[in-house]
Amino acid sequence: MFGFDYGAEDTRGLSPTEREFDRATEKGKHRLIFVKGTDGKGRHPKMAALIRKAGSQLIRRRFLGIPDLTAAVYASLVEYLEQTGGVQIEEAFSVEAVTKEFFGRYADLFGDINAALEKLITKDKALRDEFKAKGVNAVDFAKKLMGQIVFLYFLQKKGWMGVEKGKDWGTGPRAFLRKVAQTFLSAHPDGNLFNDVFEGLPRDMCSWEWPSFTCAEGTT
């Protein structure tokens, strides 16, 4: 991830970020580059040079804030899986007819989420202050949430979530997300499902053991 500062330089005048990039290049590692900002205004000259160097080798994605970065990371990872044969998107969703009805329902759900958020923000001063402090608005939050839900649903359909220890990859339950929600709400009726569970997905999946969801090292 390239920002505006270059970072502390070593005796050769290189920052840790540039050394990491060079090392990954030398080892033939797959690299994903995310550049903050839409132009070079205010960017350190050496960082600008590093971005140009990276751009001559691979595609860079730009972002302005967390929602943009999240979307870019998801898109890059799915693209990588497609390129390496790890997943075929059309095949994964072959049983789901992506039609005007699907997109219409998606738009309706987005509208419902956005409207509910706007209502909550208007009523809840603490929430309103938190959104303001973090520079978040209802539209961006709703977009991020919808994108996260679709990505998690994709992982669930592939059987990559909730795989039991010792079982084959791809054998995870197709009702994993529903079971997670039911298990959590049964144990914590007044809990916050988004804050405590879904916001951490898919990052925190490895800390759960199916079906009990207790912290267990080595589970998927």
Rosetta blueprint (number, residue, H / E / L):
1 M L
2 F E
3 G L
4 F L
5 D L
6 Y L
7 G L
8 A L
9 E L
10 D L
11 T L
12 R L
13 G L
14 L L
15 S L
16 P H
17 T H
18 E H
19 R H
20 E H
21 F H
22 D H
23 R H
24 A H
25 T H
26 E H
27 K L
28 G L
29 K L
30 H L
31 R L
32 L L
33 I E
34 F E
35 V E
36 K E
37 G L
38 T L
39 D L
40 G L
41 K L
42 G L
43 R L
44 H L
45 P H
46 K H
47 M H
48 A H
49 A H
50 L H
51 I H
52 R H
53 K H
54 A H
55 G H
56 S L
57 Q L
58 L L
59 I L
60 R E
61 R E
62 R E
63 F E
64 L L
65 G L
66 I H
67 P H
68 D H
69 L H
70 T H
71 A H
72 A H
73 V H
74 Y H
75 A H
76 S H
77 L H
78 V H
79 E H
80 Y H
81 L H
82 E H
83 Q H
84 T L
85 G L
86 G L
87 V L
88 Q L
89 I H
90 E H
91 E H
92 A H
93 F L
94 S L
95 V L
96 E L
97 A L
98 V L
99 T L
100 K H
101 E H
102 F H
103 F H
104 G H
105 R H
106 Y H
107 A H
108 D H
109 L H
110 F H
111 G H
112 D H
113 I H
114 N H
115 A H
116 A H
117 L H
118 E H
119 K H
120 L H
121 I H
122 T H
123 K H
124 D L
125 K H
126 A H
127 L H
128 R H
129 D H
130 E H
131 F H
132 K H
133 A H
134 K L
135 G L
136 V L
137 N L
138 A H
139 V H
140 D H
141 F H
142 A H
143 K H
144 K H
145 L H
146 M H
147 G H
148 Q H
149 I H
150 V H
151 F H
152 L H
153 Y H
154 F H
155 L H
156 Q H
157 K H
158 K L
159 G L
160 W L
161 M L
162 G L
163 V L
164 E L
165 K L
166 G L
167 K L
168 D L
169 W L
170 G L
171 T L
172 G L
173 P L
174 R L
175 A L
176 F H
177 L H
178 R H
179 K H
180 V H
181 A H
182 Q H
183 T H
184 F H
185 L H
186 S H
187 A H
188 H L
189 P L
190 D L
191 G L
192 N L
193 L H
194 F H
195 N H
196 D H
197 V L
198 F H
199 E H
200 G H
201 L L
202 P L
203 R H
204 D H
205 M H
206 C H
207 S H
208 W L
209 E L
210 W L
211 P L
212 S L
213 F L
214 T L
215 C L
216 A L
217 E L
218 G L
219 T L
220 T L
